[in-house]
Amino acid sequence: QVQLVESGGGLVQAGGSLRLSCAVSGSRFIIHTMGWYRQAPGKQREMVAKITSSGTTTYADSVKGRFTISRDNAKNTVYLQMNSLKPEDTAVYYCNVLFYTLKDYWGQGTQVTVSS
């Protein structure tokens, strides 16, 4: 059974930093894409950043230059370094992984709150 365990969320002041982690276990298949999404109250879930197995990254325009996604393939873990956080970054952040089998899975979500 595939499990995604997220950590690193919390409360931070505007301008501060947080680092999210998502560790994937329970599958023998190779992960193609690992990503982070977020959902603020009353809004749709949106893509924040994603990274393929070859290291190609994609970022939402709103986080470019502030967030950095990375992955450790040996540990099946994806990270999101978030710097210069803004109140509008407040949301529940979800980890998503897409395997080469074309099955994808979601984490349980971690709350990020940025105070002004």
N, CA, C and O atoms as a GROMACS GRO file, in nm:
protein
  464
    1GLN      N    1   0.084  -0.119   0.000
    1GLN     CA    2   0.000   0.000   0.000
    1GLN      C    3   0.089   0.125   0.000
    1GLN      O    4   0.176   0.140   0.085
    2VAL      N    5   0.064   0.211  -0.096
    2VAL     CA    6   0.145   0.332  -0.108
    2VAL      C    7   0.106   0.432   0.001
    2VAL      O    8  -0.011   0.459   0.024
    3GLN      N    9   0.208   0.485   0.065
    3GLN     CA   10   0.185   0.586   0.168
    3GLN      C   11   0.272   0.707   0.141
    3GLN      O   12   0.389   0.695   0.104
    4LEU      N   13   0.213   0.825   0.159
    4LEU     CA   14   0.285   0.951   0.148
    4LEU      C   15   0.277   1.020   0.284
    4LEU      O   16   0.168   1.047   0.334
    5VAL      N   17   0.391   1.047   0.342
    5VAL     CA   18   0.395   1.111   0.473
    5VAL      C   19   0.458   1.248   0.459
    5VAL      O   20   0.576   1.261   0.426
    6GLU      N   21   0.378   1.350   0.485
    6GLU     CA   22   0.424   1.488   0.471
    6GLU      C   23   0.463   1.544   0.608
    6GLU      O   24   0.410   1.502   0.711
    7SER      N   25   0.555   1.637   0.605
    7SER     CA   26   0.595   1.704   0.728
    7SER      C   27   0.651   1.841   0.694
    7SER      O   28   0.684   1.869   0.579
    8GLY      N   29   0.661   1.925   0.796
    8GLY     CA   30   0.727   2.054   0.779
    8GLY      C   31   0.636   2.175   0.777
    8GLY      O   32   0.684   2.288   0.774
    9GLY      N   33   0.506   2.154   0.778
    9GLY     CA   34   0.416   2.269   0.779
    9GLY      C   35   0.419   2.340   0.914
    9GLY      O   36   0.482   2.293   1.009
   10GLY      N   37   0.350   2.453   0.921
   10GLY     CA   38   0.345   2.525   1.047
   10GLY      C   39   0.307   2.670   1.029
   10GLY      O   40   0.258   2.711   0.924
   11LEU      N   41   0.330   2.746   1.134
   11LEU     CA   42   0.299   2.889   1.136
   11LEU      C   43   0.428   2.968   1.126
   11LEU      O   44   0.523   2.942   1.200
   12VAL      N   45   0.432   3.065   1.036
   12VAL     CA   46   0.552   3.147   1.017
   12VAL      C   47   0.509   3.290   0.984
   12VAL      O   48   0.402   3.313   0.929
   13GLN      N   49   0.594   3.384   1.019
   13GLN     CA   50   0.566   3.522   0.985
   13GLN      C   51   0.601   3.550   0.839
   13GLN      O   52   0.684   3.482   0.779
   14ALA      N   53   0.536   3.650   0.784
   14ALA     CA   54   0.566   3.689   0.646
   14ALA      C   55   0.715   3.719   0.632
   14ALA      O   56   0.777   3.783   0.718
   15GLY      N   57   0.771   3.670   0.522
   15GLY     CA   58   0.914   3.685   0.500
   15GLY      C   59   0.996   3.567   0.549
   15GLY      O   60   1.114   3.556   0.519
   16GLY      N   61   0.933   3.480   0.624
   16GLY     CA   62   1.002   3.364   0.678
   16GLY      C   63   1.010   3.248   0.581
   16GLY      O   64   0.972   3.259   0.464
   17SER      N   65   1.062   3.136   0.630
   17SER     CA   66   1.084   3.019   0.546
   17SER      C   67   1.032   2.893   0.614
   17SER      O   68   1.026   2.883   0.737
   18LEU      N   69   0.994   2.798   0.531
   18LEU     CA   70   0.957   2.665   0.576
   18LEU      C   71   1.006   2.565   0.473
   18LEU      O   72   1.023   2.598   0.356
   19ARG      N   73   1.028   2.443   0.518
   19ARG     CA   74   1.066   2.336   0.426
   19ARG      C   75   0.972   2.218   0.447
   19ARG      O   76   0.963   2.163   0.557
   20LEU      N   77   0.903   2.182   0.341
   20LEU     CA   78   0.814   2.068   0.344
   20LEU      C   79   0.885   1.945   0.291
   20LEU      O   80   0.968   1.953   0.202
   21SER      N   81   0.850   1.830   0.348
   21SER     CA   82   0.903   1.702   0.302
   21SER      C   83   0.788   1.606   0.280
   21SER      O   84   0.685   1.613   0.348
   22CYS      N   85   0.806   1.516   0.186
   22CYS     CA   86   0.707   1.412   0.159
   22CYS      C   87   0.782   1.284   0.126
   22CYS      O   88   0.850   1.276   0.024
   23ALA      N   89   0.767   1.186   0.212
   23ALA     CA   90   0.834   1.057   0.194
   23ALA      C   91   0.733   0.954   0.145
   23ALA      O   92   0.624   0.940   0.202
   24VAL      N   93   0.770   0.884   0.039
   24VAL     CA   94   0.681   0.786  -0.024
   24VAL      C   95   0.731   0.646   0.005
   24VAL      O   96   0.850   0.617  -0.007
   25SER      N   97   0.640   0.558   0.044
   25SER     CA   98   0.677   0.420   0.071
   25SER      C   99   0.568   0.327   0.021
   25SER      O  100   0.457   0.370  -0.010
   26GLY      N  101   0.601   0.199   0.014
   26GLY     CA  102   0.501   0.098  -0.016
   26GLY      C  103   0.485   0.060  -0.162
   26GLY      O  104   0.392  -0.013  -0.198
   27SER      N  105   0.576   0.109  -0.249
   27SER     CA  106   0.566   0.072  -0.390
   27SER      C  107   0.703   0.033  -0.444
   27SER      O  108   0.805   0.091  -0.408
   28ARG      N  109   0.703  -0.066  -0.531
   28ARG     CA  110   0.828  -0.108  -0.595
   28ARG      C  111   0.849  -0.040  -0.729
   28ARG      O  112   0.951  -0.060  -0.795
   29PHE      N  113   0.751   0.040  -0.770
   29PHE     CA  114   0.758   0.106  -0.899
   29PHE      C  115   0.831   0.240  -0.888
   29PHE      O  116   0.839   0.300  -0.781
   30ILE      N  117   0.883   0.284  -1.001
   30ILE     CA  118   0.958   0.409  -1.004
   30ILE      C  119   0.863   0.528  -1.016
   30ILE      O  120   0.764   0.522  -1.090
   31ILE      N  121   0.894   0.632  -0.944
   31ILE     CA  122   0.811   0.753  -0.948
   31ILE      C  123   0.855   0.841  -1.064
   31ILE      O  124   0.974   0.870  -1.079
   32HIS      N  125   0.760   0.883  -1.144
   32HIS     CA  126   0.791   0.973  -1.256
   32HIS      C  127   0.794   1.118  -1.209
   32HIS      O  128   0.896   1.186  -1.221
   33THR      N  129   0.685   1.165  -1.158
   33THR     CA  130   0.675   1.306  -1.118
   33THR      C  131   0.633   1.317  -0.972
   33THR      O  132   0.544   1.246  -0.925
   34MET      N  133   0.699   1.408  -0.901
   34MET     CA  134   0.663   1.438  -0.763
   34MET      C  135   0.629   1.586  -0.758
   34MET      O  136   0.697   1.669  -0.817
   35GLY      N  137   0.523   1.618  -0.686
   35GLY     CA  138   0.484   1.758  -0.686
   35GLY      C  139   0.414   1.801  -0.558
   35GLY      O  140   0.377   1.721  -0.473
   36TRP      N  141   0.399   1.931  -0.550
   36TRP     CA  142   0.326   1.992  -0.439
   36TRP      C  143   0.212   2.077  -0.494
   36TRP      O  144   0.228   2.152  -0.590
   37TYR      N  145   0.098   2.061  -0.430
   37TYR     CA  146  -0.020   2.139  -0.463
   37TYR      C  147  -0.068   2.207  -0.336
   37TYR      O  148  -0.028   2.168  -0.226
   38ARG      N  149  -0.152   2.307  -0.349
   38ARG     CA  150  -0.206   2.371  -0.230
   38ARG      C  151  -0.351   2.410  -0.253
   38ARG      O  152  -0.396   2.431  -0.365
   39GLN      N  153  -0.421   2.420  -0.142
   39GLN     CA  154  -0.561   2.460  -0.148
   39GLN      C  155  -0.590   2.554  -0.031
   39GLN      O  156  -0.582   2.516   0.086
   40ALA      N  157  -0.625   2.676  -0.066
   40ALA     CA  158  -0.663   2.775   0.034
   40ALA      C  159  -0.815   2.768   0.055
   40ALA      O  160  -0.887   2.720  -0.033
   41PRO      N  161  -0.863   2.814   0.168
   41PRO     CA  162  -1.009   2.810   0.194
   41PRO      C  163  -1.086   2.879   0.084
   41PRO      O  164  -1.056   2.993   0.047
   42GLY      N  165  -1.188   2.810   0.033
   42GLY     CA  166  -1.273   2.868  -0.069
   42GLY      C  167  -1.214   2.871  -0.208
   42GLY      O  168  -1.276   2.925  -0.300
   43LYS      N  169  -1.096   2.813  -0.225
   43LYS     CA  170  -1.032   2.813  -0.356
   43LYS      C  171  -1.007   2.671  -0.404
   43LYS      O  172  -1.010   2.576  -0.326
   44GLN      N  173  -0.982   2.660  -0.534
   44GLN     CA  174  -0.951   2.530  -0.592
   44GLN      C  175  -0.806   2.491  -0.562
   44GLN      O  176  -0.720   2.577  -0.540
   45ARG      N  177  -0.781   2.363  -0.562
   45ARG     CA  178  -0.645   2.316  -0.546
   45ARG      C  179  -0.564   2.356  -0.668
   45ARG      O  180  -0.610   2.343  -0.782
   46GLU      N  181  -0.441   2.405  -0.644
   46GLU     CA  182  -0.357   2.449  -0.753
   46GLU      C  183  -0.218   2.388  -0.742
   46GLU      O  184  -0.171   2.355  -0.633
   47MET      N  185  -0.154   2.372  -0.856
   47MET     CA  186  -0.018   2.322  -0.860
   47MET      C  187   0.076   2.430  -0.812
   47MET      O  188   0.066   2.546  -0.852
   48VAL      N  189   0.168   2.391  -0.726
   48VAL     CA  190   0.270   2.485  -0.676
   48VAL      C  191   0.402   2.460  -0.748
   48VAL      O  192   0.463   2.552  -0.803
   49ALA      N  193   0.444   2.334  -0.747
   49ALA     CA  194   0.570   2.298  -0.811
   49ALA      C  195   0.572   2.148  -0.833
   49ALA      O  196   0.511   2.072  -0.758
   50LYS      N  197   0.643   2.105  -0.937
   50LYS     CA  198   0.659   1.963  -0.962
   50LYS      C  199   0.794   1.936  -1.025
   50LYS      O  200   0.854   2.025  -1.086
   51ILE      N  201   0.840   1.813  -1.010
   51ILE     CA  202   0.971   1.775  -1.060
   51ILE      C  203   0.965   1.633  -1.115
   51ILE      O  204   0.910   1.543  -1.052
   52THR      N  205   1.021   1.614  -1.234
   52THR     CA  206   1.019   1.483  -1.295
   52THR      C  207   1.140   1.402  -1.250
   52THR      O  208   1.227   1.452  -1.180
   53SER      N  209   1.143   1.277  -1.290
   53SER     CA  210   1.253   1.190  -1.253
   53SER      C  211   1.385   1.236  -1.314
   53SER      O  212   1.491   1.204  -1.262
   54SER      N  213   1.378   1.310  -1.423
   54SER     CA  214   1.500   1.362  -1.487
   54SER      C  215   1.542   1.497  -1.430
   54SER      O  216   1.645   1.552  -1.468
   55GLY      N  217   1.462   1.550  -1.338
   55GLY     CA  218   1.497   1.675  -1.273
   55GLY      C  219   1.434   1.800  -1.332
   55GLY      O  220   1.464   1.911  -1.289
   56THR      N  221   1.348   1.783  -1.430
   56THR     CA  222   1.281   1.899  -1.488
   56THR      C  223   1.178   1.953  -1.389
   56THR      O  224   1.096   1.878  -1.336
   57THR      N  225   1.183   2.083  -1.366
   57THR     CA  226   1.094   2.144  -1.268
   57THR      C  227   0.995   2.240  -1.334
   57THR      O  228   1.023   2.299  -1.438
   58THR      N  229   0.881   2.252  -1.272
   58THR     CA  230   0.777   2.346  -1.314
   58THR      C  231   0.725   2.415  -1.189
   58THR      O  232   0.702   2.352  -1.086
   59TYR      N  233   0.707   2.547  -1.200
   59TYR     CA  234   0.659   2.625  -1.087
   59TYR      C  235   0.538   2.709  -1.126
   59TYR      O  236   0.527   2.753  -1.241
   60ALA      N  237   0.450   2.731  -1.031
   60ALA     CA  238   0.345   2.830  -1.052
   60ALA      C  239   0.410   2.968  -1.055
   60ALA      O  240   0.509   2.993  -0.986
   61ASP      N  241   0.354   3.056  -1.135
   61ASP     CA  242   0.412   3.191  -1.147
   61ASP      C  243   0.420   3.260  -1.011
   61ASP      O  244   0.513   3.338  -0.985
   62SER      N  245   0.325   3.233  -0.925
   62SER     CA  246   0.316   3.302  -0.796
   62SER      C  247   0.429   3.265  -0.700
   62SER      O  248   0.452   3.336  -0.602
   63VAL      N  249   0.500   3.155  -0.728
   63VAL     CA  250   0.605   3.112  -0.635
   63VAL      C  251   0.744   3.113  -0.698
   63VAL      O  252   0.843   3.086  -0.631
   64LYS      N  253   0.752   3.143  -0.825
   64LYS     CA  254   0.882   3.144  -0.893
   64LYS      C  255   0.978   3.242  -0.824
   64LYS      O  256   0.942   3.355  -0.792
   65GLY      N  257   1.100   3.193  -0.802
   65GLY     CA  258   1.200   3.277  -0.736
   65GLY      C  259   1.195   3.271  -0.585
   65GLY      O  260   1.286   3.319  -0.518
   66ARG      N  261   1.090   3.212  -0.530
   66ARG     CA  262   1.077   3.203  -0.384
   66ARG      C  263   1.079   3.058  -0.335
   66ARG      O  264   1.133   3.029  -0.228
   67PHE      N  265   1.020   2.968  -0.413
   67PHE     CA  266   1.012   2.826  -0.375
   67PHE      C  267   1.107   2.744  -0.461
   67PHE      O  268   1.131   2.776  -0.577
   68THR      N  269   1.160   2.638  -0.401
   68THR     CA  270   1.246   2.545  -0.475
   68THR      C  271   1.204   2.403  -0.443
   68THR      O  272   1.197   2.363  -0.327
   69ILE      N  273   1.177   2.326  -0.547
   69ILE     CA  274   1.143   2.186  -0.530
   69ILE      C  275   1.264   2.100  -0.561
   69ILE      O  276   1.342   2.132  -0.652
   70SER      N  277   1.281   1.993  -0.486
   70SER     CA  278   1.391   1.900  -0.510
   70SER      C  279   1.344   1.761  -0.468
   70SER      O  280   1.244   1.745  -0.399
   71ARG      N  281   1.420   1.660  -0.511
   71ARG     CA  282   1.383   1.523  -0.474
   71ARG      C  283   1.508   1.440  -0.452
   71ARG      O  284   1.614   1.465  -0.509
   72ASP      N  285   1.492   1.342  -0.366
   72ASP     CA  286   1.597   1.244  -0.340
   72ASP      C  287   1.542   1.110  -0.383
   72ASP      O  288   1.462   1.049  -0.312
   73ASN      N  289   1.583   1.064  -0.501
   73ASN     CA  290   1.527   0.941  -0.557
   73ASN      C  291   1.561   0.818  -0.472
   73ASN      O  292   1.483   0.724  -0.464
   74ALA      N  293   1.676   0.820  -0.409
   74ALA     CA  294   1.714   0.706  -0.326
   74ALA      C  295   1.623   0.693  -0.204
   74ALA      O  296   1.600   0.583  -0.153
   75LYS      N  297   1.571   0.807  -0.159
   75LYS     CA  298   1.482   0.806  -0.042
   75LYS      C  299   1.336   0.819  -0.080
   75LYS      O  300   1.249   0.820   0.007
   76ASN      N  301   1.307   0.830  -0.210
   76ASN     CA  302   1.169   0.851  -0.255
   76ASN      C  303   1.104   0.966  -0.179
   76ASN      O  304   0.992   0.956  -0.129
   77THR      N  305   1.178   1.074  -0.171
   77THR     CA  306   1.132   1.190  -0.095
   77THR      C  307   1.142   1.315  -0.180
   77THR      O  308   1.237   1.335  -0.255
   78VAL      N  309   1.040   1.400  -0.166
   78VAL     CA  310   1.038   1.527  -0.235
   78VAL      C  311   1.032   1.638  -0.130
   78VAL      O  312   0.969   1.624  -0.026
   79TYR      N  313   1.100   1.748  -0.162
   79TYR     CA  314   1.108   1.861  -0.071
   79TYR      C  315   1.056   1.987  -0.138
   79TYR      O  316   1.060   2.001  -0.261
   80LEU      N  317   1.007   2.078  -0.056
   80LEU     CA  318   0.970   2.210  -0.107
   80LEU      C  319   1.026   2.313  -0.009
   80LEU      O  320   0.978   2.328   0.103
   81GLN      N  321   1.129   2.384  -0.054
   81GLN     CA  322   1.186   2.491   0.025
   81GLN      C  323   1.110   2.619  -0.008
   81GLN      O  324   1.108   2.663  -0.124
   82MET      N  325   1.048   2.678   0.092
   82MET     CA  326   0.967   2.797   0.071
   82MET      C  327   1.029   2.915   0.144
   82MET      O  328   1.036   2.917   0.266
   83ASN      N  329   1.072   3.012   0.067
   83ASN     CA  330   1.133   3.133   0.123
   83ASN      C  331   1.047   3.255   0.093
   83ASN      O  332   0.960   3.251   0.007
   84SER      N  333   1.073   3.362   0.165
   84SER     CA  334   0.999   3.488   0.144
   84SER      C  335   0.849   3.464   0.143
   84SER      O  336   0.778   3.512   0.055
   85LEU      N  337   0.804   3.391   0.240
   85LEU     CA  338   0.662   3.353   0.244
   85LEU      C  339   0.573   3.475   0.262
   85LEU      O  340   0.608   3.572   0.329
   86LYS      N  341   0.457   3.466   0.198
   86LYS     CA  342   0.358   3.574   0.202
   86LYS      C  343   0.228   3.522   0.262
   86LYS      O  344   0.203   3.401   0.259
   87PRO      N  345   0.146   3.609   0.318
   87PRO     CA  346   0.017   3.563   0.372
   87PRO      C  347  -0.066   3.487   0.268
   87PRO      O  348  -0.141   3.396   0.304
   88GLU      N  349  -0.055   3.524   0.142
   88GLU     CA  350  -0.132   3.455   0.039
   88GLU      C  351  -0.081   3.315   0.009
   88GLU      O  352  -0.143   3.242  -0.068
   89ASP      N  353   0.031   3.275   0.069
   89ASP     CA  354   0.078   3.138   0.058
   89ASP      C  355   0.009   3.046   0.158
   89ASP      O  356   0.028   2.924   0.155
   90THR      N  357  -0.070   3.104   0.247
   90THR     CA  358  -0.142   3.024   0.346
   90THR      C  359  -0.237   2.927   0.277
   90THR      O  360  -0.321   2.968   0.196
   91ALA      N  361  -0.224   2.799   0.310
   91ALA     CA  362  -0.305   2.694   0.248
   91ALA      C  363  -0.268   2.560   0.309
   91ALA      O  364  -0.172   2.548   0.386
   92VAL      N  365  -0.345   2.460   0.272
   92VAL     CA  366  -0.305   2.323   0.300
   92VAL      C  367  -0.224   2.276   0.179
   92VAL      O  368  -0.271   2.285   0.065
   93TYR      N  369  -0.106   2.227   0.205
   93TYR     CA  370  -0.017   2.181   0.098
   93TYR      C  371  -0.022   2.028   0.090
   93TYR      O  372  -0.009   1.958   0.190
   94TYR      N  373  -0.040   1.981  -0.032
   94TYR     CA  374  -0.052   1.838  -0.057
   94TYR      C  375   0.061   1.789  -0.147
   94TYR      O  376   0.098   1.854  -0.245
   95CYS      N  377   0.114   1.675  -0.112
   95CYS     CA  378   0.214   1.609  -0.194
   95CYS      C  379   0.142   1.517  -0.293
   95CYS      O  380   0.042   1.454  -0.258
   96ASN      N  381   0.192   1.509  -0.414
   96ASN     CA  382   0.137   1.420  -0.516
   96ASN      C  383   0.249   1.349  -0.588
   96ASN      O  384   0.350   1.411  -0.622
   97VAL      N  385   0.233   1.220  -0.612
   97VAL     CA  386   0.332   1.145  -0.688
   97VAL      C  387   0.263   1.069  -0.800
   97VAL      O  388   0.153   1.015  -0.783
   98LEU      N  389   0.328   1.066  -0.914
   98LEU     CA  390   0.279   0.994  -1.031
   98LEU      C  391   0.384   0.889  -1.066
   98LEU      O  392   0.499   0.922  -1.095
   99PHE      N  393   0.342   0.763  -1.062
   99PHE     CA  394   0.433   0.654  -1.097
   99PHE      C  395   0.434   0.632  -1.249
   99PHE      O  396   0.344   0.678  -1.320
  100TYR      N  397   0.534   0.562  -1.296
  100TYR     CA  398   0.542   0.528  -1.438
  100TYR      C  399   0.426   0.436  -1.478
  100TYR      O  400   0.399   0.420  -1.597
  101THR      N  401   0.360   0.376  -1.381
  101THR     CA  402   0.241   0.296  -1.408
  101THR      C  403   0.120   0.384  -1.435
  101THR      O  404   0.011   0.333  -1.464
  102LEU      N  405   0.137   0.516  -1.426
  102LEU     CA  406   0.033   0.617  -1.446
  102LEU      C  407  -0.067   0.624  -1.332
  102LEU      O  408  -0.172   0.686  -1.346
  103LYS      N  409  -0.035   0.562  -1.220
  103LYS     CA  410  -0.117   0.577  -1.101
  103LYS      C  411  -0.059   0.692  -1.019
  103LYS      O  412   0.063   0.706  -1.006
  104ASP      N  413  -0.148   0.774  -0.964
  104ASP     CA  414  -0.099   0.882  -0.880
  104ASP      C  415  -0.164   0.875  -0.742
  104ASP      O  416  -0.272   0.820  -0.724
  105TYR      N  417  -0.094   0.933  -0.646
  105TYR     CA  418  -0.137   0.928  -0.508
  105TYR      C  419  -0.118   1.065  -0.442
  105TYR      O  420  -0.033   1.145  -0.483
  106TRP      N  421  -0.201   1.089  -0.339
  106TRP     CA  422  -0.195   1.216  -0.267
  106TRP      C  423  -0.160   1.194  -0.120
  106TRP      O  424  -0.195   1.092  -0.060
  107GLY      N  425  -0.090   1.290  -0.064
  107GLY     CA  426  -0.066   1.290   0.079
  107GLY      C  427  -0.188   1.345   0.152
  107GLY      O  428  -0.286   1.387   0.091
  108GLN      N  429  -0.178   1.344   0.285
  108GLN     CA  430  -0.292   1.386   0.366
  108GLN      C  431  -0.300   1.537   0.381
  108GLN      O  432  -0.402   1.590   0.426
  109GLY      N  433  -0.195   1.606   0.344
  109GLY     CA  434  -0.195   1.752   0.352
  109GLY      C  435  -0.129   1.803   0.479
  109GLY      O  436  -0.140   1.741   0.585
  110THR      N  437  -0.062   1.916   0.467
  110THR     CA  438   0.000   1.980   0.582
  110THR      C  439  -0.031   2.130   0.576
  110THR      O  440  -0.020   2.192   0.470
  111GLN      N  441  -0.070   2.185   0.688
  111GLN     CA  442  -0.112   2.325   0.692
  111GLN      C  443   0.008   2.418   0.698
  111GLN      O  444   0.100   2.398   0.777
  112VAL      N  445   0.005   2.519   0.612
  112VAL     CA  446   0.104   2.627   0.615
  112VAL      C  447   0.027   2.757   0.637
  112VAL      O  448  -0.061   2.792   0.559
  113THR      N  449   0.062   2.827   0.744
  113THR     CA  450  -0.003   2.953   0.776
  113THR      C  451   0.102   3.063   0.786
  113THR      O  452   0.198   3.052   0.863
  114VAL      N  453   0.083   3.168   0.708
  114VAL     CA  454   0.178   3.280   0.707
  114VAL      C  455   0.106   3.402   0.763
  114VAL      O  456   0.007   3.450   0.706
  115SER      N  457   0.157   3.453   0.874
  115SER     CA  458   0.094   3.568   0.937
  115SER      C  459   0.158   3.698   0.887
  115SER      O  460   0.277   3.702   0.856
  116SER      N  461   0.076   3.801   0.879
  116SER     CA  462   0.126   3.930   0.829
  116SER      C  463   0.183   4.016   0.941
  116SER      O  464   0.229   4.128   0.916
   0.00000   0.00000   0.00000
